Amino acid sequence: MSLSSRIDDIPYLPSPTKEMSWRDLNRFSKEDRGEAFYLTCLDYAQYLWRQRLPARAILCLDRAWGADLSGKEMALQNWPLPYRALVYILEEAPRDVFLGNPRAHFQHYADRLAEPRKEQRKWRSWACWLLTRKARPDFPDDPKHIVEKPSINDVSSQLDRHGHPGENNLWLDVMESI
């Protein structure tokens, strides 16, 4: 990668110290999606960002939001749920790289989730949809995907109900910072 194409690290994610691939996530079983998985998702998102692959980095953040965490883990103290990292990607992604349509992605994702922790993951996805809508209003919803879209108040109350302690406040702080 040339110096001119280098991009700064996402300040809200850890900096991986090694080359990474999909195998780093694939080594975790479906039953082993705890703190180590969460940190690996964050590392890999940063790694993909460095490779100028922001759409794939967002998919890694999706995986991080799906980690099986109680909210009390040390990893979350050091690296809170990556709402700020998402906004950073949306605002800082170079215009010459593929970003897809994150707004439509989160709209579809929220409507198609299954267990485990379906409600928690659903409302996190709607939270990301609202962040995307605010940070990048140039991305449209998918007009063919008919689904009731929640308000900020709907998402806020559901994050209070299904999220980690303090998650709603974290998300609201990020919403207000845009």
PyMOL commands that place a pseudoatom at each C-alpha (Angstrom):
pseudoatom trace, name=CA, resn=MET, resi=1, chain=A, elem=C, hetatm=0, pos=[0.000, 0.000, 0.000]
pseudoatom trace, name=CA, resn=SER, resi=2, chain=A, elem=C, hetatm=0, pos=[1.446, 3.361, -0.914]
pseudoatom trace, name=CA, resn=LEU, resi=3, chain=A, elem=C, hetatm=0, pos=[1.836, 6.092, 1.659]
pseudoatom trace, name=CA, resn=SER, resi=4, chain=A, elem=C, hetatm=0, pos=[-0.753, 8.225, -0.131]
pseudoatom trace, name=CA, resn=SER, resi=5, chain=A, elem=C, hetatm=0, pos=[-3.389, 5.500, 0.255]
pseudoatom trace, name=CA, resn=ARG, resi=6, chain=A, elem=C, hetatm=0, pos=[-2.703, 4.951, 3.949]
pseudoatom trace, name=CA, resn=ILE, resi=7, chain=A, elem=C, hetatm=0, pos=[-5.545, 5.787, 6.295]
pseudoatom trace, name=CA, resn=ASP, resi=8, chain=A, elem=C, hetatm=0, pos=[-5.400, 6.537, 9.993]
pseudoatom trace, name=CA, resn=ASP, resi=9, chain=A, elem=C, hetatm=0, pos=[-6.481, 3.890, 12.478]
pseudoatom trace, name=CA, resn=ILE, resi=10, chain=A, elem=C, hetatm=0, pos=[-9.953, 4.082, 13.948]
pseudoatom trace, name=CA, resn=PRO, resi=11, chain=A, elem=C, hetatm=0, pos=[-9.273, 5.570, 17.393]
pseudoatom trace, name=CA, resn=TYR, resi=12, chain=A, elem=C, hetatm=0, pos=[-12.163, 3.625, 18.972]
pseudoatom trace, name=CA, resn=LEU, resi=13, chain=A, elem=C, hetatm=0, pos=[-10.768, 0.193, 18.107]
pseudoatom trace, name=CA, resn=PRO, resi=14, chain=A, elem=C, hetatm=0, pos=[-7.675, -1.666, 19.273]
pseudoatom trace, name=CA, resn=SER, resi=15, chain=A, elem=C, hetatm=0, pos=[-4.681, -1.954, 16.974]
pseudoatom trace, name=CA, resn=PRO, resi=16, chain=A, elem=C, hetatm=0, pos=[-3.951, -5.543, 15.964]
pseudoatom trace, name=CA, resn=THR, resi=17, chain=A, elem=C, hetatm=0, pos=[-0.304, -6.485, 16.090]
pseudoatom trace, name=CA, resn=LYS, resi=18, chain=A, elem=C, hetatm=0, pos=[-0.411, -9.229, 13.458]
pseudoatom trace, name=CA, resn=GLU, resi=19, chain=A, elem=C, hetatm=0, pos=[-1.722, -10.064, 10.022]
pseudoatom trace, name=CA, resn=MET, resi=20, chain=A, elem=C, hetatm=0, pos=[-5.293, -11.309, 10.235]
pseudoatom trace, name=CA, resn=SER, resi=21, chain=A, elem=C, hetatm=0, pos=[-7.778, -13.230, 8.117]
pseudoatom trace, name=CA, resn=TRP, resi=22, chain=A, elem=C, hetatm=0, pos=[-11.259, -14.695, 8.391]
pseudoatom trace, name=CA, resn=ARG, resi=23, chain=A, elem=C, hetatm=0, pos=[-9.645, -17.673, 10.107]
pseudoatom trace, name=CA, resn=ASP, resi=24, chain=A, elem=C, hetatm=0, pos=[-9.102, -15.552, 13.206]
pseudoatom trace, name=CA, resn=LEU, resi=25, chain=A, elem=C, hetatm=0, pos=[-12.882, -15.309, 13.671]
pseudoatom trace, name=CA, resn=ASN, resi=26, chain=A, elem=C, hetatm=0, pos=[-13.620, -18.766, 12.356]
pseudoatom trace, name=CA, resn=ARG, resi=27, chain=A, elem=C, hetatm=0, pos=[-11.638, -20.393, 15.167]
pseudoatom trace, name=CA, resn=PHE, resi=28, chain=A, elem=C, hetatm=0, pos=[-14.449, -19.505, 17.608]
pseudoatom trace, name=CA, resn=SER, resi=29, chain=A, elem=C, hetatm=0, pos=[-17.311, -21.967, 17.888]
pseudoatom trace, name=CA, resn=LYS, resi=30, chain=A, elem=C, hetatm=0, pos=[-20.898, -20.741, 18.152]
pseudoatom trace, name=CA, resn=GLU, resi=31, chain=A, elem=C, hetatm=0, pos=[-20.721, -21.541, 21.856]
pseudoatom trace, name=CA, resn=ASP, resi=32, chain=A, elem=C, hetatm=0, pos=[-17.500, -19.556, 22.333]
pseudoatom trace, name=CA, resn=ARG, resi=33, chain=A, elem=C, hetatm=0, pos=[-18.534, -16.013, 21.411]
pseudoatom trace, name=CA, resn=GLY, resi=34, chain=A, elem=C, hetatm=0, pos=[-17.506, -14.212, 24.587]
pseudoatom trace, name=CA, resn=GLU, resi=35, chain=A, elem=C, hetatm=0, pos=[-14.867, -11.634, 25.464]
pseudoatom trace, name=CA, resn=ALA, resi=36, chain=A, elem=C, hetatm=0, pos=[-12.036, -13.088, 23.348]
pseudoatom trace, name=CA, resn=PHE, resi=37, chain=A, elem=C, hetatm=0, pos=[-14.354, -13.247, 20.342]
pseudoatom trace, name=CA, resn=TYR, resi=38, chain=A, elem=C, hetatm=0, pos=[-15.440, -9.641, 20.906]
pseudoatom trace, name=CA, resn=LEU, resi=39, chain=A, elem=C, hetatm=0, pos=[-11.849, -8.403, 21.020]
pseudoatom trace, name=CA, resn=THR, resi=40, chain=A, elem=C, hetatm=0, pos=[-10.935, -10.422, 17.945]
pseudoatom trace, name=CA, resn=CYS, resi=41, chain=A, elem=C, hetatm=0, pos=[-13.867, -8.873, 16.055]
pseudoatom trace, name=CA, resn=LEU, resi=42, chain=A, elem=C, hetatm=0, pos=[-12.643, -5.396, 16.995]
pseudoatom trace, name=CA, resn=ASP, resi=43, chain=A, elem=C, hetatm=0, pos=[-9.062, -6.225, 16.012]
pseudoatom trace, name=CA, resn=TYR, resi=44, chain=A, elem=C, hetatm=0, pos=[-10.161, -7.657, 12.691]
pseudoatom trace, name=CA, resn=ALA, resi=45, chain=A, elem=C, hetatm=0, pos=[-12.387, -4.643, 11.964]
pseudoatom trace, name=CA, resn=GLN, resi=46, chain=A, elem=C, hetatm=0, pos=[-9.363, -2.378, 12.462]
pseudoatom trace, name=CA, resn=TYR, resi=47, chain=A, elem=C, hetatm=0, pos=[-7.233, -4.683, 10.315]
pseudoatom trace, name=CA, resn=LEU, resi=48, chain=A, elem=C, hetatm=0, pos=[-9.805, -4.568, 7.490]
pseudoatom trace, name=CA, resn=TRP, resi=49, chain=A, elem=C, hetatm=0, pos=[-10.062, -0.780, 7.830]
pseudoatom trace, name=CA, resn=ARG, resi=50, chain=A, elem=C, hetatm=0, pos=[-6.285, -0.537, 7.370]
pseudoatom trace, name=CA, resn=GLN, resi=51, chain=A, elem=C, hetatm=0, pos=[-6.696, -2.623, 4.210]
pseudoatom trace, name=CA, resn=ARG, resi=52, chain=A, elem=C, hetatm=0, pos=[-9.201, -0.027, 2.931]
pseudoatom trace, name=CA, resn=LEU, resi=53, chain=A, elem=C, hetatm=0, pos=[-12.133, -2.428, 3.310]
pseudoatom trace, name=CA, resn=PRO, resi=54, chain=A, elem=C, hetatm=0, pos=[-14.665, -0.401, 5.317]
pseudoatom trace, name=CA, resn=ALA, resi=55, chain=A, elem=C, hetatm=0, pos=[-17.724, -2.451, 4.316]
pseudoatom trace, name=CA, resn=ARG, resi=56, chain=A, elem=C, hetatm=0, pos=[-16.078, -5.608, 5.623]
pseudoatom trace, name=CA, resn=ALA, resi=57, chain=A, elem=C, hetatm=0, pos=[-14.959, -3.742, 8.758]
pseudoatom trace, name=CA, resn=ILE, resi=58, chain=A, elem=C, hetatm=0, pos=[-18.607, -2.885, 9.440]
pseudoatom trace, name=CA, resn=LEU, resi=59, chain=A, elem=C, hetatm=0, pos=[-19.504, -6.566, 9.097]
pseudoatom trace, name=CA, resn=CYS, resi=60, chain=A, elem=C, hetatm=0, pos=[-16.912, -7.330, 11.798]
pseudoatom trace, name=CA, resn=LEU, resi=61, chain=A, elem=C, hetatm=0, pos=[-18.554, -4.752, 14.031]
pseudoatom trace, name=CA, resn=ASP, resi=62, chain=A, elem=C, hetatm=0, pos=[-21.851, -6.615, 13.474]
pseudoatom trace, name=CA, resn=ARG, resi=63, chain=A, elem=C, hetatm=0, pos=[-20.163, -9.723, 14.805]
pseudoatom trace, name=CA, resn=ALA, resi=64, chain=A, elem=C, hetatm=0, pos=[-18.809, -7.781, 17.809]
pseudoatom trace, name=CA, resn=TRP, resi=65, chain=A, elem=C, hetatm=0, pos=[-22.317, -6.522, 18.689]
pseudoatom trace, name=CA, resn=GLY, resi=66, chain=A, elem=C, hetatm=0, pos=[-23.440, -10.161, 18.621]
pseudoatom trace, name=CA, resn=ALA, resi=67, chain=A, elem=C, hetatm=0, pos=[-20.849, -11.359, 21.134]
pseudoatom trace, name=CA, resn=ASP, resi=68, chain=A, elem=C, hetatm=0, pos=[-22.242, -13.030, 24.233]
pseudoatom trace, name=CA, resn=LEU, resi=69, chain=A, elem=C, hetatm=0, pos=[-21.269, -10.476, 26.878]
pseudoatom trace, name=CA, resn=SER, resi=70, chain=A, elem=C, hetatm=0, pos=[-22.925, -9.479, 30.145]
pseudoatom trace, name=CA, resn=GLY, resi=71, chain=A, elem=C, hetatm=0, pos=[-21.716, -5.883, 30.039]
pseudoatom trace, name=CA, resn=LYS, resi=72, chain=A, elem=C, hetatm=0, pos=[-19.287, -6.308, 32.941]
pseudoatom trace, name=CA, resn=GLU, resi=73, chain=A, elem=C, hetatm=0, pos=[-16.295, -7.602, 30.957]
pseudoatom trace, name=CA, resn=MET, resi=74, chain=A, elem=C, hetatm=0, pos=[-12.962, -5.767, 31.114]
pseudoatom trace, name=CA, resn=ALA, resi=75, chain=A, elem=C, hetatm=0, pos=[-12.925, -5.705, 27.307]
pseudoatom trace, name=CA, resn=LEU, resi=76, chain=A, elem=C, hetatm=0, pos=[-15.975, -3.421, 27.384]
pseudoatom trace, name=CA, resn=GLN, resi=77, chain=A, elem=C, hetatm=0, pos=[-14.283, -1.132, 29.888]
pseudoatom trace, name=CA, resn=ASN, resi=78, chain=A, elem=C, hetatm=0, pos=[-11.356, -0.697, 27.497]
pseudoatom trace, name=CA, resn=TRP, resi=79, chain=A, elem=C, hetatm=0, pos=[-13.289, -0.961, 24.226]
pseudoatom trace, name=CA, resn=PRO, resi=80, chain=A, elem=C, hetatm=0, pos=[-16.998, -0.077, 24.595]
pseudoatom trace, name=CA, resn=LEU, resi=81, chain=A, elem=C, hetatm=0, pos=[-19.507, -1.397, 22.088]
pseudoatom trace, name=CA, resn=PRO, resi=82, chain=A, elem=C, hetatm=0, pos=[-18.325, 0.056, 18.769]
pseudoatom trace, name=CA, resn=TYR, resi=83, chain=A, elem=C, hetatm=0, pos=[-21.001, 2.649, 18.028]
pseudoatom trace, name=CA, resn=ARG, resi=84, chain=A, elem=C, hetatm=0, pos=[-18.339, 5.400, 17.779]
pseudoatom trace, name=CA, resn=ALA, resi=85, chain=A, elem=C, hetatm=0, pos=[-16.204, 3.194, 15.545]
pseudoatom trace, name=CA, resn=LEU, resi=86, chain=A, elem=C, hetatm=0, pos=[-19.154, 2.764, 13.176]
pseudoatom trace, name=CA, resn=VAL, resi=87, chain=A, elem=C, hetatm=0, pos=[-19.666, 6.510, 12.901]
pseudoatom trace, name=CA, resn=TYR, resi=88, chain=A, elem=C, hetatm=0, pos=[-15.948, 6.995, 12.343]
pseudoatom trace, name=CA, resn=ILE, resi=89, chain=A, elem=C, hetatm=0, pos=[-16.042, 4.526, 9.440]
pseudoatom trace, name=CA, resn=LEU, resi=90, chain=A, elem=C, hetatm=0, pos=[-19.123, 6.192, 7.961]
pseudoatom trace, name=CA, resn=GLU, resi=91, chain=A, elem=C, hetatm=0, pos=[-17.594, 9.658, 8.156]
pseudoatom trace, name=CA, resn=GLU, resi=92, chain=A, elem=C, hetatm=0, pos=[-13.981, 8.844, 7.299]
pseudoatom trace, name=CA, resn=ALA, resi=93, chain=A, elem=C, hetatm=0, pos=[-14.174, 6.089, 4.684]
pseudoatom trace, name=CA, resn=PRO, resi=94, chain=A, elem=C, hetatm=0, pos=[-12.322, 7.198, 1.569]
pseudoatom trace, name=CA, resn=ARG, resi=95, chain=A, elem=C, hetatm=0, pos=[-14.784, 7.918, -1.218]
pseudoatom trace, name=CA, resn=ASP, resi=96, chain=A, elem=C, hetatm=0, pos=[-12.860, 5.667, -3.632]
pseudoatom trace, name=CA, resn=VAL, resi=97, chain=A, elem=C, hetatm=0, pos=[-13.453, 2.449, -1.657]
pseudoatom trace, name=CA, resn=PHE, resi=98, chain=A, elem=C, hetatm=0, pos=[-16.515, 0.208, -1.456]
pseudoatom trace, name=CA, resn=LEU, resi=99, chain=A, elem=C, hetatm=0, pos=[-18.746, 0.990, 1.513]
pseudoatom trace, name=CA, resn=GLY, resi=100, chain=A, elem=C, hetatm=0, pos=[-21.977, -0.496, 0.213]
pseudoatom trace, name=CA, resn=ASN, resi=101, chain=A, elem=C, hetatm=0, pos=[-25.129, 0.924, 1.748]
pseudoatom trace, name=CA, resn=PRO, resi=102, chain=A, elem=C, hetatm=0, pos=[-24.817, 0.490, 5.521]
pseudoatom trace, name=CA, resn=ARG, resi=103, chain=A, elem=C, hetatm=0, pos=[-28.239, 2.025, 6.083]
pseudoatom trace, name=CA, resn=ALA, resi=104, chain=A, elem=C, hetatm=0, pos=[-29.973, -0.646, 3.987]
pseudoatom trace, name=CA, resn=HIS, resi=105, chain=A, elem=C, hetatm=0, pos=[-27.695, -3.280, 5.535]
pseudoatom trace, name=CA, resn=PHE, resi=106, chain=A, elem=C, hetatm=0, pos=[-28.788, -2.459, 9.089]
pseudoatom trace, name=CA, resn=GLN, resi=107, chain=A, elem=C, hetatm=0, pos=[-32.440, -2.207, 7.999]
pseudoatom trace, name=CA, resn=HIS, resi=108, chain=A, elem=C, hetatm=0, pos=[-32.283, -5.734, 6.547]
pseudoatom trace, name=CA, resn=TYR, resi=109, chain=A, elem=C, hetatm=0, pos=[-30.174, -7.112, 9.389]
pseudoatom trace, name=CA, resn=ALA, resi=110, chain=A, elem=C, hetatm=0, pos=[-32.573, -5.888, 12.106]
pseudoatom trace, name=CA, resn=ASP, resi=111, chain=A, elem=C, hetatm=0, pos=[-35.469, -7.613, 10.388]
pseudoatom trace, name=CA, resn=ARG, resi=112, chain=A, elem=C, hetatm=0, pos=[-33.799, -10.979, 9.808]
pseudoatom trace, name=CA, resn=LEU, resi=113, chain=A, elem=C, hetatm=0, pos=[-32.082, -11.956, 13.031]
pseudoatom trace, name=CA, resn=ALA, resi=114, chain=A, elem=C, hetatm=0, pos=[-32.596, -15.222, 14.859]
pseudoatom trace, name=CA, resn=GLU, resi=115, chain=A, elem=C, hetatm=0, pos=[-31.544, -16.394, 18.313]
pseudoatom trace, name=CA, resn=PRO, resi=116, chain=A, elem=C, hetatm=0, pos=[-29.365, -16.154, 20.330]
pseudoatom trace, name=CA, resn=ARG, resi=117, chain=A, elem=C, hetatm=0, pos=[-30.100, -12.778, 21.914]
pseudoatom trace, name=CA, resn=LYS, resi=118, chain=A, elem=C, hetatm=0, pos=[-32.362, -11.849, 18.996]
pseudoatom trace, name=CA, resn=GLU, resi=119, chain=A, elem=C, hetatm=0, pos=[-33.962, -8.797, 20.635]
pseudoatom trace, name=CA, resn=GLN, resi=120, chain=A, elem=C, hetatm=0, pos=[-30.636, -7.390, 21.840]
pseudoatom trace, name=CA, resn=ARG, resi=121, chain=A, elem=C, hetatm=0, pos=[-29.039, -7.767, 18.414]
pseudoatom trace, name=CA, resn=LYS, resi=122, chain=A, elem=C, hetatm=0, pos=[-32.152, -6.441, 16.638]
pseudoatom trace, name=CA, resn=TRP, resi=123, chain=A, elem=C, hetatm=0, pos=[-32.217, -3.216, 18.644]
pseudoatom trace, name=CA, resn=ARG, resi=124, chain=A, elem=C, hetatm=0, pos=[-28.482, -2.731, 18.259]
pseudoatom trace, name=CA, resn=SER, resi=125, chain=A, elem=C, hetatm=0, pos=[-28.970, -3.013, 14.523]
pseudoatom trace, name=CA, resn=TRP, resi=126, chain=A, elem=C, hetatm=0, pos=[-31.736, -0.401, 14.587]
pseudoatom trace, name=CA, resn=ALA, resi=127, chain=A, elem=C, hetatm=0, pos=[-29.433, 1.784, 16.706]
pseudoatom trace, name=CA, resn=CYS, resi=128, chain=A, elem=C, hetatm=0, pos=[-26.803, 1.475, 13.966]
pseudoatom trace, name=CA, resn=TRP, resi=129, chain=A, elem=C, hetatm=0, pos=[-29.421, 2.215, 11.311]
pseudoatom trace, name=CA, resn=LEU, resi=130, chain=A, elem=C, hetatm=0, pos=[-30.250, 5.475, 13.098]
pseudoatom trace, name=CA, resn=LEU, resi=131, chain=A, elem=C, hetatm=0, pos=[-26.560, 6.354, 13.473]
pseudoatom trace, name=CA, resn=THR, resi=132, chain=A, elem=C, hetatm=0, pos=[-26.048, 5.709, 9.768]
pseudoatom trace, name=CA, resn=ARG, resi=133, chain=A, elem=C, hetatm=0, pos=[-29.121, 7.718, 8.816]
pseudoatom trace, name=CA, resn=LYS, resi=134, chain=A, elem=C, hetatm=0, pos=[-27.803, 10.671, 10.807]
pseudoatom trace, name=CA, resn=ALA, resi=135, chain=A, elem=C, hetatm=0, pos=[-24.109, 10.427, 9.867]
pseudoatom trace, name=CA, resn=ARG, resi=136, chain=A, elem=C, hetatm=0, pos=[-24.685, 9.664, 6.186]
pseudoatom trace, name=CA, resn=PRO, resi=137, chain=A, elem=C, hetatm=0, pos=[-28.135, 10.844, 5.066]
pseudoatom trace, name=CA, resn=ASP, resi=138, chain=A, elem=C, hetatm=0, pos=[-26.988, 10.272, 1.473]
pseudoatom trace, name=CA, resn=PHE, resi=139, chain=A, elem=C, hetatm=0, pos=[-27.533, 6.526, 1.969]
pseudoatom trace, name=CA, resn=PRO, resi=140, chain=A, elem=C, hetatm=0, pos=[-31.184, 5.638, 1.295]
pseudoatom trace, name=CA, resn=ASP, resi=141, chain=A, elem=C, hetatm=0, pos=[-33.297, 2.989, 2.961]
pseudoatom trace, name=CA, resn=ASP, resi=142, chain=A, elem=C, hetatm=0, pos=[-34.270, 0.008, 0.842]
pseudoatom trace, name=CA, resn=PRO, resi=143, chain=A, elem=C, hetatm=0, pos=[-37.741, 1.057, -0.406]
pseudoatom trace, name=CA, resn=LYS, resi=144, chain=A, elem=C, hetatm=0, pos=[-38.557, -2.545, -1.376]
pseudoatom trace, name=CA, resn=HIS, resi=145, chain=A, elem=C, hetatm=0, pos=[-37.964, -3.809, 2.155]
pseudoatom trace, name=CA, resn=ILE, resi=146, chain=A, elem=C, hetatm=0, pos=[-41.174, -2.875, 3.918]
pseudoatom trace, name=CA, resn=VAL, resi=147, chain=A, elem=C, hetatm=0, pos=[-40.605, -2.818, 7.652]
pseudoatom trace, name=CA, resn=GLU, resi=148, chain=A, elem=C, hetatm=0, pos=[-41.723, -0.508, 10.440]
pseudoatom trace, name=CA, resn=LYS, resi=149, chain=A, elem=C, hetatm=0, pos=[-38.780, 1.740, 11.204]
pseudoatom trace, name=CA, resn=PRO, resi=150, chain=A, elem=C, hetatm=0, pos=[-38.362, 2.692, 14.858]
pseudoatom trace, name=CA, resn=SER, resi=151, chain=A, elem=C, hetatm=0, pos=[-37.875, 6.156, 16.289]
pseudoatom trace, name=CA, resn=ILE, resi=152, chain=A, elem=C, hetatm=0, pos=[-34.962, 7.250, 18.453]
pseudoatom trace, name=CA, resn=ASN, resi=153, chain=A, elem=C, hetatm=0, pos=[-37.233, 6.854, 21.492]
pseudoatom trace, name=CA, resn=ASP, resi=154, chain=A, elem=C, hetatm=0, pos=[-38.188, 3.305, 20.453]
pseudoatom trace, name=CA, resn=VAL, resi=155, chain=A, elem=C, hetatm=0, pos=[-34.545, 2.290, 20.085]
pseudoatom trace, name=CA, resn=SER, resi=156, chain=A, elem=C, hetatm=0, pos=[-33.556, 4.031, 23.302]
pseudoatom trace, name=CA, resn=SER, resi=157, chain=A, elem=C, hetatm=0, pos=[-36.202, 2.252, 25.371]
pseudoatom trace, name=CA, resn=GLN, resi=158, chain=A, elem=C, hetatm=0, pos=[-35.366, -1.123, 23.801]
pseudoatom trace, name=CA, resn=LEU, resi=159, chain=A, elem=C, hetatm=0, pos=[-31.621, -0.679, 24.405]
pseudoatom trace, name=CA, resn=ASP, resi=160, chain=A, elem=C, hetatm=0, pos=[-32.476, 0.086, 28.036]
pseudoatom trace, name=CA, resn=ARG, resi=161, chain=A, elem=C, hetatm=0, pos=[-34.504, -3.111, 28.135]
pseudoatom trace, name=CA, resn=HIS, resi=162, chain=A, elem=C, hetatm=0, pos=[-32.259, -5.487, 26.146]
pseudoatom trace, name=CA, resn=GLY, resi=163, chain=A, elem=C, hetatm=0, pos=[-28.803, -3.903, 26.121]
pseudoatom trace, name=CA, resn=HIS, resi=164, chain=A, elem=C, hetatm=0, pos=[-25.995, -3.848, 28.633]
pseudoatom trace, name=CA, resn=PRO, resi=165, chain=A, elem=C, hetatm=0, pos=[-26.179, -1.490, 31.618]
pseudoatom trace, name=CA, resn=GLY, resi=166, chain=A, elem=C, hetatm=0, pos=[-25.292, 1.969, 30.295]
pseudoatom trace, name=CA, resn=GLU, resi=167, chain=A, elem=C, hetatm=0, pos=[-25.464, 0.931, 26.628]
pseudoatom trace, name=CA, resn=ASN, resi=168, chain=A, elem=C, hetatm=0, pos=[-28.363, 3.249, 25.867]
pseudoatom trace, name=CA, resn=ASN, resi=169, chain=A, elem=C, hetatm=0, pos=[-26.444, 6.212, 27.292]
pseudoatom trace, name=CA, resn=LEU, resi=170, chain=A, elem=C, hetatm=0, pos=[-23.379, 5.269, 25.232]
pseudoatom trace, name=CA, resn=TRP, resi=171, chain=A, elem=C, hetatm=0, pos=[-25.492, 5.118, 22.069]
pseudoatom trace, name=CA, resn=LEU, resi=172, chain=A, elem=C, hetatm=0, pos=[-27.317, 8.383, 22.839]
pseudoatom trace, name=CA, resn=ASP, resi=173, chain=A, elem=C, hetatm=0, pos=[-23.953, 10.123, 23.420]
pseudoatom trace, name=CA, resn=VAL, resi=174, chain=A, elem=C, hetatm=0, pos=[-22.785, 8.951, 20.009]
pseudoatom trace, name=CA, resn=MET, resi=175, chain=A, elem=C, hetatm=0, pos=[-26.079, 10.066, 18.401]
pseudoatom trace, name=CA, resn=GLU, resi=176, chain=A, elem=C, hetatm=0, pos=[-25.676, 13.511, 19.953]
pseudoatom trace, name=CA, resn=SER, resi=177, chain=A, elem=C, hetatm=0, pos=[-22.065, 13.798, 18.775]
pseudoatom trace, name=CA, resn=ILE, resi=178, chain=A, elem=C, hetatm=0, pos=[-22.986, 13.539, 15.097]
for i in range(1, 178): cmd.bond("trace and resi %d" % i, "trace and resi %d" % (i + 1))
show_as sticks, trace
zoom trace
